[in-house]
């Protein structure tokens, strides 16, 4: 039996790269995405598109979308439908705290842990829980910090029989988005995949257009484009602003200006 992994797959760049990393390491992956009323739910479509592309290339991944129905009107976050306008700028700016969704990772972790333990018990095997959290998340998102991860997993161990069969897999905990992209490029080569085909099937934008194009001014987009600038490759997703679709060079130029101001 192949090694088993359960992945929280948002449809963004980070968790999508973890998926590649697991497949390159010969894991069979059960990917779980969550619909919690996020404004950028285009990420769920991107996750489906990516999984279909990987399956077409004979890679061992299944995909499930969990709908947390009823939460949308109860969560206080600019990231959720009905919330205030999502701020623009860099993650170092104080207003980015408004993009935190209360207890988001705790809710998702509980479900992923339940699936992983069920899989471990059904197949009498060890299972890893994989997440795409990275070093850049720690400052703005408390539920991405190691102390939260340790406490959350300890609660899982205390509350379940057989939890010793489950472990946590966070390969990018001490890596930034540039490092994640570098690993993604390596994994694509190892798996025989097109880098552009993979990353065109991801969404990092918190303010996508109705057509599904990414914005280039919200912090999530700024951080993504910064990583592509460092990698020396154009981002294959389509960017847009209030005037309509724009070339990647326009998005890149804007981000370069934001980064210069942040220095």
BELMOMO-V9625 format. One record per backbone hydrogen bond with DSSP energy under -1.0 kcal/mol. CO is the residue of the C=O (numbers start at 0). NH is the residue of the N-H. E is the energy in kcal/mol with one decimal. If there is no record, write none. Layout:
<<CO & NH & E> <CO & NH & E>>
//
This chain:
<<2 & 27 & -3.3> <3 & 127 & -2.1> <4 & 29 & -2.7> <5 & 129 & -2.9> <6 & 8 & -1.0> <6 & 31 & -3.2> <10 & 202 & -2.6> <11 & 15 & -1.5> <12 & 16 & -1.6> <13 & 17 & -1.9> <14 & 18 & -1.9> <15 & 19 & -1.7> <16 & 20 & -2.7> <17 & 21 & -2.7> <18 & 22 & -2.3> <19 & 23 & -2.7> <20 & 24 & -1.2> <21 & 26 & -2.2> <22 & 25 & -1.6> <27 & 4 & -2.2> <28 & 61 & -2.4> <29 & 6 & -2.4> <30 & 63 & -2.2> <31 & 8 & -2.1> <32 & 65 & -3.3> <34 & 67 & -2.5> <36 & 80 & -2.9> <39 & 42 & -2.1> <40 & 43 & -1.5> <41 & 45 & -2.2> <42 & 46 & -2.1> <43 & 47 & -1.9> <44 & 48 & -2.4> <45 & 49 & -2.6> <46 & 50 & -2.4> <47 & 51 & -2.3> <48 & 52 & -2.1> <49 & 53 & -2.5> <50 & 54 & -2.8> <51 & 55 & -2.3> <53 & 58 & -2.0> <54 & 57 & -2.0> <58 & 60 & -1.5> <59 & 28 & -2.5> <61 & 30 & -2.9> <63 & 32 & -2.8> <65 & 34 & -2.7> <66 & 68 & -1.5> <67 & 70 & -1.6> <70 & 73 & -2.4> <70 & 74 & -1.2> <74 & 76 & -1.0> <76 & 79 & -1.1> <78 & 38 & -2.7> <79 & 82 & -2.6> <89 & 92 & -2.0> <92 & 95 & -1.7> <93 & 96 & -1.6> <94 & 97 & -1.7> <95 & 98 & -1.9> <96 & 99 & -1.6> <97 & 77 & -2.1> <100 & 103 & -2.1> <102 & 106 & -2.3> <103 & 107 & -2.3> <104 & 108 & -3.1> <105 & 109 & -2.0> <106 & 110 & -1.3> <107 & 111 & -2.6> <108 & 112 & -3.2> <109 & 113 & -1.8> <110 & 114 & -2.3> <111 & 115 & -2.7> <112 & 116 & -2.6> <113 & 117 & -2.1> <114 & 118 & -2.5> <115 & 119 & -2.4> <116 & 120 & -2.5> <117 & 121 & -2.5> <118 & 122 & -2.1> <119 & 124 & -1.6> <126 & 166 & -1.8> <127 & 5 & -2.7> <128 & 168 & -3.5> <129 & 7 & -1.9> <133 & 136 & -1.9> <136 & 140 & -2.5> <140 & 143 & -1.9> <141 & 144 & -1.5> <144 & 148 & -2.2> <145 & 149 & -2.9> <146 & 150 & -2.0> <147 & 151 & -3.0> <148 & 152 & -2.5> <149 & 153 & -2.1> <150 & 154 & -2.0> <151 & 155 & -1.8> <152 & 156 & -2.4> <153 & 157 & -2.4> <154 & 158 & -2.1> <161 & 164 & -1.9> <162 & 165 & -1.9> <164 & 126 & -2.6> <166 & 128 & -3.0> <168 & 130 & -1.7> <169 & 172 & -1.5> <171 & 174 & -2.0> <174 & 134 & -1.9> <175 & 179 & -2.0> <176 & 180 & -2.4> <177 & 181 & -2.3> <178 & 182 & -2.1> <179 & 183 & -2.4> <180 & 184 & -2.4> <181 & 185 & -1.9> <182 & 186 & -2.7> <183 & 187 & -2.5> <184 & 188 & -1.9> <185 & 189 & -2.3> <186 & 190 & -2.5> <187 & 192 & -2.8> <193 & 197 & -2.2> <194 & 198 & -2.5> <195 & 199 & -1.8> <197 & 200 & -1.3> <208 & 211 & -1.8> <212 & 208 & -2.4> <213 & 239 & -2.2> <216 & 88 & -2.6> <217 & 221 & -2.4> <218 & 222 & -2.5> <219 & 223 & -1.8> <220 & 224 & -2.9> <221 & 225 & -2.3> <222 & 226 & -1.5> <223 & 227 & -1.9> <224 & 228 & -2.6> <225 & 229 & -2.1> <226 & 230 & -2.0> <227 & 231 & -1.4> <227 & 232 & -1.6> <237 & 213 & -2.5> <238 & 245 & -2.6> <240 & 243 & -1.7> <243 & 240 & -2.1> <246 & 250 & -1.5> <247 & 251 & -2.9> <248 & 252 & -2.1> <249 & 253 & -2.0> <250 & 254 & -2.2> <251 & 255 & -2.3> <252 & 256 & -1.7> <253 & 257 & -2.2> <254 & 258 & -2.6> <255 & 259 & -1.8> <256 & 260 & -2.0> <257 & 261 & -1.6>>
//
